[in-house]
Amino acid sequence: MTNNAEDMVTLTSAEQDPGGSSLPVTTPPDAEDFVITNDSARGIYEAAIGGRTAAGLVYSKVGSRVILSATSVFPEFRGKGVASRLIGGVLHELRRQGKTAAVTCPFATAFVNAHPEYADVLDPAFPRSHSAEQRGH
């Protein structure tokens, strides 16, 4: 990671990222360079903008299921929808690979609740452990 992971802000709900989980997950052609990489050795998907690490999504694997555990964004990239773009990109890639996701990260849960088009990627046995409705959001 280019930045220090200790400086990252962990998102626990959609309200913490004014960019919000309701933003489209596609990147307009004229948007900044947004790249998602998979650091499988560390169990983290990283989002980089303009070559700088902007966010991370911690995960673990159980068979073909990927458990999305925590989303973090560096402060200078907050409020720009980076976390939403990262989660959407990861779910899209998991779908492409024929894998399923279980969601334990509250922010990722808010994202999938707001984007039913990713329901097919969610593991039917463990679709999401946290629900925005259960938490009173």
LOPAKE-384108 format. One line per field, with one value per residue (C-alpha): residue number from 1; residue in one letter; y, z, x. Coordinates in pm, whole numbers, plus 50000, padded with zeros to 5 digits. Layout:
BEGIN
n	[NUM, ...] .
res	[a, ...] .
c2	[Y, ...] .
c3	[Z, ...] .
c1	[X, ...] .
REM end
This chain:
BEGIN
n	[1, 2, 3, 4, 5, 6, 7, 8, 9, 10, 11, 12, 13, 14, 15, 16, 17, 18, 19, 20, 21, 22, 23, 24, 25, 26, 27, 28, 29, 30, 31, 32, 33, 34, 35, 36, 37, 38, 39, 40, 41, 42, 43, 44, 45, 46, 47, 48, 49, 50, 51, 52, 53, 54, 55, 56, 57, 58, 59, 60, 61, 62, 63, 64, 65, 66, 67, 68, 69, 70, 71, 72, 73, 74, 75, 76, 77, 78, 79, 80, 81, 82, 83, 84, 85, 86, 87, 88, 89, 90, 91, 92, 93, 94, 95, 96, 97, 98, 99, 100, 101, 102, 103, 104, 105, 106, 107, 108, 109, 110, 111, 112, 113, 114, 115, 116, 117, 118, 119, 120, 121, 122, 123, 124, 125, 126, 127, 128, 129, 130, 131, 132, 133, 134, 135, 136, 137] .
res	[m, t, n, n, a, e, d, m, v, t, l, t, s, a, e, q, d, p, g, g, s, s, l, p, v, t, t, p, p, d, a, e, d, f, v, i, t, n, d, s, a, r, g, i, y, e, a, a, i, g, g, r, t, a, a, g, l, v, y, s, k, v, g, s, r, v, i, l, s, a, t, s, v, f, p, e, f, r, g, k, g, v, a, s, r, l, i, g, g, v, l, h, e, l, r, r, q, g, k, t, a, a, v, t, c, p, f, a, t, a, f, v, n, a, h, p, e, y, a, d, v, l, d, p, a, f, p, r, s, h, s, a, e, q, r, g, h] .
c2	[50000, 50343, 50507, 50391, 50154, 50311, 50630, 50453, 50518, 50207, 50256, 50108, 50247, 50420, 50747, 50762, 50802, 51096, 50957, 50695, 50345, 50474, 50604, 50416, 50161, 50229, 50483, 50751, 50750, 51087, 50988, 50953, 50634, 50385, 50043, 49752, 49496, 49177, 49125, 48762, 48708, 48971, 48912, 49264, 49420, 49762, 50056, 50299, 50634, 50789, 50528, 50608, 50358, 50504, 50222, 49859, 49579, 49304, 48954, 48585, 48278, 47962, 47744, 47951, 48192, 48524, 48686, 49066, 49176, 49544, 49847, 50129, 50453, 50698, 51034, 51231, 50999, 50996, 51135, 51051, 50716, 50524, 50255, 50200, 50172, 49927, 49704, 49714, 49627, 49338, 49197, 49227, 49036, 48767, 48720, 48690, 48424, 48228, 48292, 48400, 48659, 48666, 49017, 49097, 49456, 49700, 49939, 49658, 49539, 49886, 49878, 49542, 49648, 49954, 49755, 49450, 49383, 49207, 48966, 48681, 48716, 48684, 48339, 48220, 48051, 48362, 48662, 48928, 48914, 49278, 49450, 49823, 49752, 49551, 49831, 50096, 50275] .
c3	[50000, 49914, 50224, 50583, 50664, 51011, 50842, 50682, 50808, 50848, 50725, 50940, 50765, 50445, 50637, 50687, 50317, 50178, 49835, 49945, 49842, 49606, 49355, 49029, 49042, 48689, 48626, 48366, 48083, 48192, 48561, 48735, 48685, 48921, 48953, 49180, 49265, 49467, 49720, 49788, 50019, 50258, 50184, 50067, 49754, 49706, 49509, 49364, 49207, 48997, 49125, 49493, 49725, 49817, 49987, 50092, 50135, 50369, 50283, 50351, 50146, 50231, 49920, 49644, 49897, 49964, 50297, 50273, 50624, 50640, 50413, 50478, 50292, 50334, 50458, 50146, 49932, 50155, 50027, 49665, 49640, 49638, 49878, 49667, 49349, 49519, 49651, 49320, 49129, 49362, 49341, 48962, 48951, 49189, 48964, 48661, 48841, 48947, 49316, 49586, 49860, 50224, 50365, 50726, 50667, 50761, 50478, 50221, 50359, 50307, 49953, 49861, 50023, 49793, 49485, 49439, 49104, 49304, 49479, 49253, 49388, 49752, 49903, 49973, 50296, 50428, 50217, 50479, 50848, 50919, 50790, 50780, 50894, 51196, 51299, 51282, 50973] .
c1	[50000, 50123, 49973, 49994, 49707, 49681, 49557, 49261, 48910, 48697, 48342, 48070, 47762, 47657, 47621, 47997, 48069, 47874, 47960, 47710, 47627, 47359, 47612, 47644, 47925, 48036, 48308, 48244, 48502, 48644, 48679, 49012, 49208, 49038, 49203, 49109, 49375, 49354, 49632, 49541, 49839, 49699, 49331, 49251, 49108, 49264, 49133, 49385, 49312, 49584, 49830, 49760, 49591, 49253, 49063, 49070, 48819, 48937, 48818, 48871, 48785, 48597, 48579, 48423, 48269, 48442, 48360, 48373, 48469, 48570, 48592, 48839, 48906, 49193, 49055, 49153, 48937, 48628, 48300, 48381, 48204, 48533, 48408, 48096, 48299, 48536, 48256, 48068, 48384, 48465, 48111, 48120, 48450, 48322, 48019, 48247, 48453, 48143, 48207, 47965, 48000, 47900, 47893, 47983, 48101, 47821, 47909, 47914, 47580, 47432, 47572, 47415, 47086, 47087, 47195, 46968, 47135, 47410, 47170, 47284, 47640, 47535, 47575, 47219, 47332, 47512, 47404, 47476, 47539, 47461, 47153, 47094, 46738, 46859, 47092, 46820, 46955] .
REM end
